[in-house]
Each structure stands twice: as structure tokens, then as C-alpha cells.
């Protein structure tokens, strides 16, 4: 705050906080403020930062002690108006700065509040509570009604401990997430956020195996079917190459069957016939008359 004292003369000694003049002025000023501010909620003291000329301009801070809460700024705003009113409504001096108790005659139009602020609540405030080995896990939280000491298990904490499918508890080593329904799920992390159903695995594994088996069997059947079709197409192409309704041979080289080991007796009994295709020119077209009947004498 700043205020101006009209009935005092500024001297250079007042610029030195160690001087007798400054200390005497400070003592009187504090007493005067104590009388003016005694009805202000939470008033503690004033601290003079600087005295300057004109007559004497006082730059000072008012120390207040108010309940810590999220409404502290609103409370300070209200108190700020009361601090100004306490000076402007003072009746110790008249307009001529005279009176029986007129030690400080304030310029009511000059008095103003330059700024105000709320100090942060110290983290150690929760250490005063009887929390034993768990005290280090508690931190203060400002609410509309005051201060609460909470742990990271509380979602209102600055960095709450993650716990999805479970309950957060504070143990000797700190916050931990106690996963729920462990008999039905497997959990993959400490936050109990990723879980696998045991029933789902018990059903899913056999079903997956069955699906794979059906898939493999289907692929096998398709391959067998394709191989049969390829073999059938191959036989058809060979039949078209060697068979014709024409009874004439168009190849001058002929068609040779070489089986030197055959005897007459062999013709009477079934035997294996060996065909030598080395002399066959497959580039020539061959027309073979289909026999209607073969008689062996």
C-alpha cells in the first residue's frame, strides 16, 4: 500500500532504515496502524519498505493471516477495501490536520493498494499431523473450506496415482493399486489398466486351434483338386496328339516298337511291353486309325 502523511516533513535521514529518525517514525507508524486496523480480520502488522519525499510518502505492506482456502483471494479483496476505508474514515485529524491525537494526518485521496498476493501453502503443513510412516505421502489441498491433506490415491491430487480396475491404497512403500477380480482376470501392469479374461483364454485357444485346423485342411483340399485338374488336362493334351480318325500315316519315319526279347511263347502270357520313344519325331503330326478289334492267333 501507499499513503501520504501531510503533517510531517521529509528529511534525508528517513531514507536510511538504520537511522534513528527512520526507526522512530516506523515505531509511531506501526502504533497508528495498529489502532486503525485493529478491527480488520486477520491483521498482524505492517512493514515499511520505503519513505520518500512529498510530504512523507510511505510504501508499506499489511500482513494478514486469513484461513487458507480457494476463496482466499476473494477474502483479501474484501479486506483491501476495509484497509482503505480505515484510513479515509479516520477522525483523529480534521481537514487542517489538527486535533488532540493527530500524530499522522493522512491524505485520504492518495491512499491506495498497489497489489496483494496469497502465499502458497507449504508442503510440510501435513507433516504436523500424526500420520507416522505415511506422513511423507500426504500433501496439502486447498478447498473452499480450508486445507485437506491427501495422498496420490485421491484423484484431486496434482499427479494422481493411476488405478483403473482396482482400488488405490497407501502402503508402507507408497500408493499401490490393488487389482480387483483377480480370480477372473490376469493384469499386465501396476495400474491394473490392461487385463485378460481367463474364461476368454480358456474358450478362445481351442476355438483358434479349430479354426486353424479347418483352414489348413481347406488349403490341402484345394491343392489336391488343382493337382487333379492339371493331371487331367495333361492326359487330354497327349490324347489329342496321338489319336485321329484318319487311317493313314503322315510321318515317313514311322512308329517303331523295339522289344527284342519277346518270343512267341511270351505272346501267350501277359508281359510288360517296353516302348522306345527315342526315334519318334514329336514335331510331326501322326494319324493313327483306331482299331476296332485286335486278334492274336
C-alpha positions in Angstrom: 0.0 0.0 0.0 0.9 3.7 -0.3 -0.2 6.6 1.8 0.9 10.2 2.4 1.4 11.8 5.7 0.7 15.5 5.3 1.8 16.8 8.8 5.3 15.5 8.7 8.4 16.9 7.0 10.7 14.6 5.0 14.4 14.6 5.9 17.3 12.7 4.2 17.8 10.5 7.4 14.4 8.9 6.7 15.9 7.2 3.6 18.2 5.2 5.9 16.4 2.3 7.7 19.2 2.2 10.2 18.9 5.8 11.2 17.2 6.9 14.5 14.8 9.1 12.5 13.6 6.2 10.4 13.2 3.9 13.4 11.3 6.5 15.4 8.9 7.1 12.5 8.5 3.4 12.0 7.5 2.8 15.7 4.9 5.6 15.6 3.5 4.5 12.3 3.1 0.9 13.4 1.2 2.1 16.5 -1.1 4.3 14.5 -1.8 1.4 12.0 -2.5 -1.0 14.9 -5.2 1.4 16.2 -6.7 1.9 12.7 -6.6 -1.8 11.6 -7.5 -3.5 14.9 -10.9 -4.4 13.6 -9.6 -5.9 10.3 -9.9 -9.7 10.1 -6.5 -11.4 10.5 -4.5 -8.2 10.9 -0.9 -8.9 12.1 1.4 -6.0 11.4 2.8 -3.6 8.8 6.2 -3.5 7.2 7.6 -0.2 5.9 9.6 -0.7 2.7 10.4 2.9 1.8 9.9 6.6 2.8 10.1 9.2 0.1 9.5 12.9 -0.1 6.2 14.7 -0.6 5.5 15.4 2.4 6.3 11.8 3.6 5.1 9.1 1.2 5.0 5.7 3.0 5.3 2.5 0.9 4.3 -0.4 3.2 2.8 -3.9 3.3 0.0 -5.0 5.6 0.5 -8.5 7.0 -2.7 -10.5 7.3 -3.5 -14.0 8.5 -6.6 -15.5 6.9 -7.9 -19.1 6.6 -6.3 -20.9 3.7 -8.8 -21.8 1.1 -9.7 -21.4 -2.5 -11.6 -18.3 -1.5 -8.5 -16.6 0.0 -8.2 -14.1 -2.9 -11.8 -13.1 -2.6 -11.3 -12.5 1.2 -8.2 -10.4 0.5 -10.1 -8.3 -2.0 -12.7 -7.5 0.7 -10.1 -6.8 3.3 -8.3 -4.4 0.9 -11.3 -2.2 0.7 -11.6 -2.2 4.5 -7.9 -1.1 4.9 -8.5 1.9 2.7 -11.7 2.8 4.5 -10.0 2.6 7.9 -7.7 5.5 6.8 -10.2 7.6 4.9 -12.7 7.4 7.8 -10.1 8.3 10.5 -11.3 11.1 12.8 -8.1 11.8 14.7 -7.3 14.8 12.5 -9.5 17.4 10.9 -9.2 18.9 7.4 -6.5 21.2 8.7 -4.5 18.3 10.1 -5.2 19.4 13.6 -6.5 17.5 16.6 -5.7 16.2 20.1 -4.4 12.9 18.8 -3.4 14.0 15.3 0.0 12.4 15.1 -0.4 11.3 11.5 -2.6 13.3 9.1 -3.3 11.1 6.1 -4.1 12.3 2.6 -7.2 10.2 2.0 -7.3 10.8 -1.7 -3.7 9.5 -2.1 -4.0 6.2 -0.1 -4.2 3.2 -2.4 -3.4 -0.5 -2.7 -0.8 -1.3 -5.3 -1.1 -5.1 -5.2 -1.9 -8.1 -3.0 -1.0 -11.7 -3.0 -1.6 -15.0 -1.2 1.4 -17.1 -0.1 1.5 -20.7 -1.2 0.7 -23.3 1.4 3.8 -25.1 2.5 4.0 -28.8 1.6 5.3 -29.5 5.2 1.9 -28.5 6.7 0.7 -32.1 6.6 3.8 -33.2 8.4 2.4 -31.8 11.6 -0.3 -34.4 11.6 0.2 -37.6 13.4 0.4 -39.9 10.3 3.5 -41.9 11.3 5.4 -43.6 8.4 2.7 -42.4 6.0 3.2 -38.7 6.5 5.6 -38.3 3.5 2.9 -39.5 1.2 0.4 -36.7 2.1 0.3 -33.2 0.6 -2.0 -30.2 1.2 -5.0 -29.4 -1.0 -6.8 -26.1 -0.8 -10.6 -26.3 -0.7 -13.4 -23.8 -0.3 -13.5 -24.7 3.5 -9.8 -25.0 4.2 -6.8 -27.4 3.7 -7.1 -31.1 3.3 -4.1 -33.5 3.5 -4.5 -36.1 0.7 -2.4 -38.8 -1.0 -1.9 -39.5 -4.7 -4.7 -42.1 -4.3 -7.0 -39.1 -4.3 -8.0 -38.0 -7.9 -7.8 -34.4 -6.8 -4.0 -34.6 -6.3 -1.8 -32.8 -8.8 -0.5 -36.1 -10.2 -2.9 -38.8 -9.0 -1.7 -42.5 -9.0 -3.4 -44.3 -11.9 -5.7 -47.2 -10.8 -8.3 -48.3 -13.4 -9.7 -51.7 -12.4 -8.9 -51.6 -8.7 -8.6 -49.7 -5.5 -5.6 -47.4 -4.6 -4.3 -47.8 -1.1 -1.3 -46.3 0.7 1.1 -48.9 2.0 4.4 -48.5 3.7 6.2 -48.2 0.4 3.7 -45.8 -1.0 0.5 -45.8 -3.1 -0.4 -49.1 -4.8 -3.3 -50.2 -7.0 -5.0 -53.3 -5.7 -6.4 -55.0 -8.8 -10.0 -56.3 -8.5 -11.4 -59.7 -9.7 -8.0 -61.4 -9.9 -9.7 -64.7 -10.0 -11.3 -63.8 -13.3 -8.5 -61.7 -14.9 -4.8 -61.5 -15.5 -3.3 -58.0 -15.1 -0.4 -56.7 -17.1 0.6 -53.5 -15.3 0.7 -51.9 -11.9 -2.2 -49.6 -12.7 -4.5 -52.5 -13.4 -5.4 -50.9 -16.7 -4.8 -53.8 -19.0 -6.3 -57.2 -18.2 -7.0 -60.5 -19.9 -10.1 -62.7 -19.2 -9.2 -66.2 -18.0 -12.5 -67.5 -19.3 -11.9 -65.9 -22.7 -8.5 -67.5 -23.0 -9.9 -70.9 -22.0 -12.5 -70.7 -24.7 -10.5 -68.8 -27.3 -7.5 -71.1 -27.5 -9.4 -74.2 -28.6 -11.6 -72.2 -31.0 -8.5 -70.7 -32.5 -6.9 -74.1 -32.9 -10.0 -75.5 -34.6 -10.2 -72.5 -37.0 -6.5 -73.0 -37.9 -7.1 -76.7 -38.5 -10.1 -76.1 -40.7 -8.1 -73.5 -42.7 -5.1 -75.9 -43.2 -7.5 -78.7 -44.3 -9.3 -76.4 -46.7 -6.0 -75.4 -48.3 -5.0 -79.0 -48.6 -8.2 -79.9 -50.4 -7.8 -77.0 -52.8 -4.3 -78.1 -53.7 -5.3 -81.7 -54.3 -8.2 -80.5 -56.5 -5.8 -78.3 -58.5 -3.3 -81.2 -59.0 -6.1 -83.5 -60.3 -7.2 -80.8 -62.8 -3.7 -80.3 -64.0 -3.2 -84.1 -64.4 -6.5 -84.4 -66.3 -5.5 -81.6 -68.7 -2.1 -83.2 -69.3 -3.7 -86.5 -70.3 -6.2 -84.8 -72.6 -3.4 -83.0 -74.5 -1.5 -86.2 -75.0 -4.6 -88.0 -76.3 -5.2 -85.2 -78.9 -1.5 -85.6 -80.0 -1.6 -89.3 -80.9 -5.1 -90.1 -81.8 -7.0 -89.3 -85.0 -9.8 -90.8 -87.1 -7.6 -90.9 -90.2 -6.1 -94.3 -91.1 -3.1 -93.0 -92.9 0.4 -92.3 -91.6 1.8 -89.0 -92.5 5.2 -89.5 -91.0 7.7 -91.1 -93.3 9.8 -92.3 -90.4 7.1 -94.4 -89.0 6.5 -95.5 -85.5 8.9 -98.1 -84.0 8.4 -100.5 -81.2 11.6 -102.2 -80.1 11.2 -105.3 -77.9 14.0 -107.7 -78.9 13.4 -110.1 -76.0 9.9 -111.1 -77.0 9.3 -114.7 -78.1 6.3 -116.5 -79.4 5.7 -118.0 -76.1 5.7 -114.6 -74.5 2.7 -113.7 -76.6 0.6 -116.3 -74.9 1.1 -114.8 -71.5 0.8 -111.3 -70.3 4.1 -109.5 -70.2 5.4 -105.9 -69.8 5.9 -104.1 -73.1 8.8 -101.6 -73.3 8.3 -98.7 -75.7 11.3 -96.9 -77.1 10.4 -93.3 -78.0 13.9 -92.1 -78.8 13.3 -92.4 -82.6 10.0 -90.5 -82.5 9.9 -87.1 -84.0 7.2 -85.3 -82.0 7.3 -82.3 -84.3 5.4 -84.4 -86.9 1.7 -85.0 -86.8 0.8 -88.7 -86.6 -2.6 -90.0 -87.5 -3.5 -93.5 -86.2 -6.6 -95.3 -87.1 -8.4 -96.5 -84.1 -8.5 -100.4 -84.3 -11.9 -101.9 -84.0 -10.6 -105.3 -82.9 -7.2 -107.0 -82.3 -6.9 -110.8 -82.7 -3.7 -112.6 -81.7 -3.5 -116.1 -83.3 
